[in-house]
Amino acid sequence: MVKINENFLKLPGNYLFAEIKKRVEAFSKENPSAEIIRLGIGDVTLPLTEEVVDELHKAVDDMAVKETFKGYGPDQGYDFLIDAIIENEYNSRGVLLDRDEIFLSDGAKCDTGNFQEIFGTDNIIAVSDPVYPVYVDTNAMAGRTGDFINGKWTKVVYMPCNEDNDFTPQLPKEKADIIYLCSPNNPTGTTISKKHLTEWVNYAKENKAVILFDAAYSDYIKEDTEVKSIYEIDGAKDVAVEFKSFSKKAGFTGTRCAFTVVPKQAAAYTETGEKVFLNKLWARRVATKFNGVSYIVQKGAAAVYTEKGKEQTRKVIDYYMENARIIREGLISLGLTVYGGVNAPYIWLKTPNNMPSWDFFDKLLTEVHVVGTPGSGFGPSGEGFFRLTAFGSRENTKKAIEAIKKSLAI
């Protein structure tokens, strides 16, 4: 008889955002006239910029002419986009990379979830808590996390990020092999300082560990003192893989394009201690399981790095960060404790009167028709907190905050 991967049966309930969707749909069905403002899932609302759209149209025209038609593209991506990424994302910050260290993909979610496939299932993973649930769930599917008991996986090293440590993951007392870091963090909206990142790089070197660094929101960092790539840290190329995306940077949530950086010196080890370079393994995995990002989409992504593209993209980011300011200041005016919203498009608020986060979700949905994300969905340390995103329209953002003010006013 055919057998299933029983690790899937260990997963608790629905995926976080699927559960949110389920609850919102049930409420909408019972209250069809309710105007619901969605500040939960981090999906963008502004259209693609003019520069990107122009290049997409040109690329479509290329596909209509025999001389410029493109079939299967290079496994890792076209050089025109890879070169633009290296120059604008890395060389501009003093980081040198080779073309074959960049891998284009259809999303940072996919790559952060899939990268664990090249590691053995007996590795110990360490995650910030709260954390983007994909990191943990994909490792659970692979059989690396043990059993889910009392809200935690038995074989996962949790690094509580709370008010006491400024939501910064601290070096674990237990040995970890695969370390997931996210900065700016989803969900807390906080960043990891250069000092702390240096400590993590040193830890990884000392323990022969690998850091999987999610920098999908790095373009939202406003303060020049903050690190936008882990490779700004000396020695990080030896131990770190970095994930970035065009989804929130340039509104590609529906267009799909991202990239992963795998330095050629980053390595893991066999059972006998033989060093194996991750770049070669990931290249093999990509060639086997992925058909690449379409030529049309890559041309659109490359337009983000033209002079006009940079200017237009910056305006989009500024728009969302103004939304973040409106949310942040509106909540603070109510006397709530609020984090994030300065270097990230996420606002992390402490629920009033220590209300359980799903209760607060239901309160906002039923009383003011605003959807956010319960903190407990991001891990045990997220209980008592709540995430709002700045990716709504300006009109809806203002409406939501005014409605929340009226509902929570004392």
C-alpha positions in Angstrom: 0.0 0.0 0.0 1.1 3.6 -0.6 2.2 5.4 2.5 2.2 9.1 3.3 4.8 11.2 4.9 3.4 11.1 8.5 5.3 14.3 9.5 2.4 16.2 7.7 0.0 14.7 10.3 2.0 16.4 13.1 1.3 19.9 11.8 -1.1 21.7 14.1 -4.3 23.0 12.6 -4.3 25.2 9.5 -1.4 27.3 8.2 -1.7 30.6 10.0 -2.9 32.7 7.1 -5.3 30.0 5.9 -7.0 30.1 9.3 -7.3 33.8 9.1 -8.9 33.5 5.7 -11.3 30.9 7.0 -12.5 33.1 9.9 -12.8 36.2 7.7 -14.9 34.3 5.1 -17.2 32.9 7.8 -17.7 36.4 9.2 -18.3 37.9 5.8 -20.9 35.2 5.0 -22.8 36.1 8.2 -22.4 39.9 7.7 -22.5 40.4 3.9 -22.8 44.2 4.2 -19.7 44.6 6.4 -16.8 46.5 4.8 -13.7 44.6 5.9 -10.3 46.3 5.9 -7.5 43.8 5.6 -4.3 44.6 7.4 -3.4 41.0 8.1 -1.7 39.3 5.2 1.3 41.2 3.9 0.0 41.7 0.4 0.7 44.9 -1.4 -2.1 47.2 -2.9 -0.3 49.6 -5.1 0.2 48.7 -8.8 3.5 48.0 -10.5 5.5 51.1 -11.3 5.5 52.6 -14.8 9.1 51.6 -15.5 8.4 48.0 -14.6 5.2 47.8 -16.7 6.9 49.4 -19.7 9.7 46.7 -19.5 7.1 43.9 -19.1 5.3 45.1 -22.3 8.6 45.2 -24.2 9.4 41.7 -23.0 6.1 40.5 -24.2 6.8 42.0 -27.6 10.2 40.2 -27.6 8.3 36.9 -27.2 6.2 37.7 -30.3 9.2 37.9 -32.6 11.3 35.0 -33.8 14.6 36.8 -33.4 14.0 37.8 -29.8 11.8 34.9 -28.6 13.1 33.1 -25.5 12.4 29.5 -24.5 13.9 27.9 -21.4 16.1 30.4 -19.6 19.3 29.8 -17.6 18.7 27.8 -14.5 19.9 30.5 -12.1 18.5 33.4 -14.1 19.5 35.8 -16.9 22.8 37.7 -16.6 21.1 41.1 -17.2 19.1 40.7 -13.9 21.8 39.0 -11.9 24.3 41.8 -12.8 21.8 44.4 -11.8 21.2 42.7 -8.4 24.9 42.4 -7.7 25.6 46.0 -8.6 22.7 47.6 -6.8 22.1 45.3 -3.8 25.7 44.3 -3.0 28.5 46.2 -4.7 26.9 49.4 -3.6 27.3 48.3 0.0 30.9 47.0 -0.4 29.9 43.4 -0.9 31.4 41.5 -3.9 29.6 38.5 -5.4 30.0 36.3 -8.5 27.1 35.7 -10.9 26.9 32.0 -10.0 26.3 32.9 -6.3 22.9 34.4 -7.2 19.8 32.2 -7.8 16.6 33.7 -9.1 13.3 32.2 -7.9 9.6 32.8 -7.8 9.6 33.9 -4.1 11.5 34.2 -0.9 8.8 32.1 0.8 9.6 29.2 -1.6 13.3 29.4 -1.1 13.3 29.8 2.7 11.0 26.9 2.8 12.9 24.7 0.3 16.5 25.4 1.3 16.3 23.0 4.2 16.0 20.1 1.7 19.7 20.0 1.2 20.4 19.4 4.9 20.1 16.1 6.9 17.0 15.6 9.0 19.0 15.1 12.2 20.2 18.8 12.2 18.9 21.0 15.0 17.1 24.2 13.9 17.0 27.4 15.9 14.3 30.0 15.2 13.4 33.4 16.6 10.2 33.3 18.5 7.9 34.8 17.2 8.8 33.8 13.7 7.5 33.5 10.1 5.8 30.1 10.3 7.1 28.8 7.0 10.6 28.2 8.5 9.2 25.9 11.2 6.4 24.2 9.2 8.7 23.2 6.3 11.2 21.6 8.7 8.3 19.8 10.4 7.2 18.4 7.1 10.8 17.1 6.6 10.7 15.4 10.0 13.3 17.6 11.7 11.2 19.1 14.5 10.1 16.2 16.7 6.6 16.4 18.1 4.3 19.3 18.7 3.5 19.4 22.4 2.0 22.3 24.3 2.5 24.8 21.5 6.2 23.9 20.8 8.2 21.4 18.7 10.3 19.2 20.9 13.4 19.3 18.7 13.4 23.0 17.8 15.5 25.5 19.6 13.3 28.5 20.3 15.0 31.9 20.8 12.4 34.1 22.6 12.3 37.7 21.2 10.5 39.9 23.7 10.5 43.3 25.3 13.3 42.3 27.6 15.8 41.7 24.8 14.4 44.3 22.3 13.0 41.5 20.2 16.6 40.4 19.3 17.3 36.7 19.1 20.0 35.7 21.6 22.7 33.1 21.1 21.2 29.8 22.3 22.7 27.7 25.1 21.9 24.6 23.1 23.9 23.8 20.0 22.1 24.6 16.8 23.0 23.6 13.3 20.6 25.6 11.1 19.7 29.1 12.3 16.9 31.1 10.9 17.2 34.9 11.2 15.0 37.5 9.7 15.8 41.2 9.7 13.7 43.4 9.5 11.8 40.8 11.3 8.4 39.4 10.3 6.3 39.8 12.5 7.9 42.2 15.0 9.2 44.8 12.5 12.5 45.1 14.4 16.0 44.8 13.1 19.1 42.9 14.3 22.1 45.2 14.9 25.5 44.8 13.2 26.9 43.9 16.6 24.4 41.1 17.2 24.8 39.8 13.6 28.6 39.7 14.1 28.0 37.6 17.2 25.8 35.2 15.2 28.4 34.9 12.4 31.0 34.1 15.0 28.7 31.5 16.6 28.0 29.8 13.3 31.8 29.6 12.6 32.6 28.2 16.0 29.8 25.6 15.8 30.0 24.8 12.0 26.5 26.0 11.6 24.6 27.7 8.8 22.6 30.9 9.0 19.6 31.2 6.7 19.1 35.0 6.6 15.8 36.3 5.4 16.2 39.9 4.3 13.0 40.2 2.2 12.2 43.6 3.8 15.6 45.1 3.8 14.6 48.0 1.5 12.3 49.3 4.2 15.2 50.0 6.5 15.4 53.8 6.8 18.2 54.2 9.3 21.7 54.1 7.6 23.2 52.5 10.7 21.2 49.3 10.1 22.5 46.4 8.1 20.7 45.5 4.9 22.7 42.4 4.1 24.3 39.9 6.4 27.3 40.0 4.0 28.2 43.4 5.4 29.5 41.3 8.4 33.1 40.0 8.0 33.1 36.3 7.5 29.4 35.9 6.8 30.0 34.4 3.3 31.5 31.4 5.1 28.3 30.6 7.0 25.3 32.4 5.6 22.7 32.1 2.9 20.6 35.2 2.2 17.1 35.5 0.8 15.7 38.7 -0.8 12.5 39.4 -2.8 10.9 41.8 -5.2 7.5 41.1 -3.7 7.4 43.9 -1.1 10.2 45.9 -2.6 8.5 46.4 -6.0 5.0 45.1 -5.7 5.7 41.6 -7.2 3.5 39.6 -4.9 1.4 38.6 -8.0 4.2 38.8 -10.5 6.7 36.6 -8.5 10.4 37.1 -8.5 13.0 36.8 -5.8 16.6 35.7 -5.4 18.8 33.7 -3.0 22.5 34.3 -2.5 24.6 31.2 -1.8 28.3 32.1 -1.5 30.7 29.5 -2.9 32.6 29.1 0.4 29.5 28.4 2.5 29.6 24.8 3.5 28.0 21.9 5.5 29.5 18.5 6.3 29.0 14.8 5.8 28.7 12.3 8.6 32.5 11.8 8.4 33.2 15.5 8.5 33.9 16.1 4.9 33.1 19.7 3.8 30.5 20.1 1.1 29.8 23.4 -0.5 26.2 24.6 -0.4 26.4 26.5 -3.7 26.9 23.3 -5.6 24.1 21.5 -3.8 21.6 24.3 -4.3 22.5 24.6 -8.0 21.8 20.9 -8.4 18.5 21.2 -6.5 17.4 24.2 -8.6 18.4 22.5 -11.9 16.4 19.5 -10.9 13.3 21.0 -9.4 12.8 24.5 -10.8 12.2 25.7 -14.4 13.2 29.3 -13.6 11.6 32.7 -13.5 10.1 33.7 -16.9 12.1 36.0 -19.2 9.2 38.5 -19.1 9.2 38.7 -15.3 13.0 39.0 -15.1 12.9 41.9 -17.5 10.3 43.6 -15.3 12.5 43.0 -12.2 15.5 44.4 -13.9 13.6 47.7 -14.5 13.5 48.2 -10.7 17.3 49.0 -10.9 17.1 51.7 -13.7 17.3 55.3 -12.5 13.6 55.8 -13.1 12.9 52.4 -11.6 14.8 53.3 -8.4 12.9 56.6 -8.0 9.5 55.0 -8.6 10.2 52.1 -6.3 11.4 54.5 -3.5 8.1 56.3 -3.8 6.1 53.1 -3.3 8.2 52.1 -0.3 7.7 55.6 1.2 4.0 55.3 0.7 3.8 52.1 2.7 6.1 53.5 5.4 3.8 56.5 5.7 1.0 54.1 6.3 3.2 52.4 9.0 3.7 55.8 10.7 0.0 56.4 10.7 -0.7 53.1 12.2 2.1 53.3 14.7 1.3 56.8 16.0 -2.4 56.1 16.0 -2.0 53.1 18.3 0.5 54.9 20.5 -2.1 57.7 21.0 -4.3 55.1 22.6 -1.6 54.3 25.1 -0.8 50.9 23.5 2.7 49.5 23.5 3.9 49.4 19.9 7.0 48.1 18.2 8.2 48.1 14.5 6.9 50.4 11.8 10.2 52.4 11.7 12.5 50.2 9.6 9.8 47.7 8.5 6.2 47.7 7.1 4.9 45.7 10.1 3.6 47.1 13.4 3.8 44.8 16.4 1.5 45.8 19.2 0.8 44.5 22.7 -2.8 43.6 23.1 -4.7 45.7 25.6 -5.1 44.2 29.1 -3.1 41.1 28.0 -6.0 39.9 25.9 -5.2 36.6 24.1 -4.2 37.4 20.5 -6.9 35.4 18.8 -9.5 37.1 21.1 -8.2 40.4 20.0 -8.4 39.2 16.4 -12.1 38.4 16.8 -12.7 41.7 18.6 -11.3 43.8 15.7 -13.0 41.7 13.1 -16.4 41.7 14.7 -16.5 45.3 16.2 -14.6 47.4 13.6 -14.2 45.0 10.7 -10.4 45.2 10.6 -8.3 42.1 10.0 -4.8 41.7 11.6 -2.7 38.7 12.5 -2.7 37.1 16.0 0.8 37.0 17.5 0.4 33.5 18.8 0.3 32.3 15.2 4.0 33.2 14.9 5.1 31.1 17.9 4.7 30.8 21.7 6.3 34.2 22.4 3.9 35.9 20.1 1.0 35.4 22.5 -0.3 38.7 23.8 0.8 40.6 20.7 -0.8 41.4 17.3 0.6 42.3 13.9 -0.8 44.9 11.5 0.7 45.6 8.0 1.2 48.9 6.3 0.4 47.5 2.8 -3.2 48.7 2.7 -4.3 51.7 0.8 -3.9 55.1 2.5 -7.7 55.5 2.7 -8.2 52.1 4.3 -5.3 52.6 6.7 -6.7 55.8 8.0 -10.2 54.2 8.3 -8.8 51.3 10.2 -6.9 53.3 12.7 -9.9 55.6 13.3 -12.1 52.6 13.8 -9.7 51.0 16.2 -9.4 54.3 18.1 -13.1 54.4 18.7 -13.3 50.8 19.7 -10.4 50.9 22.2 -10.8 54.4 23.5 -11.0 54.4 27.3 
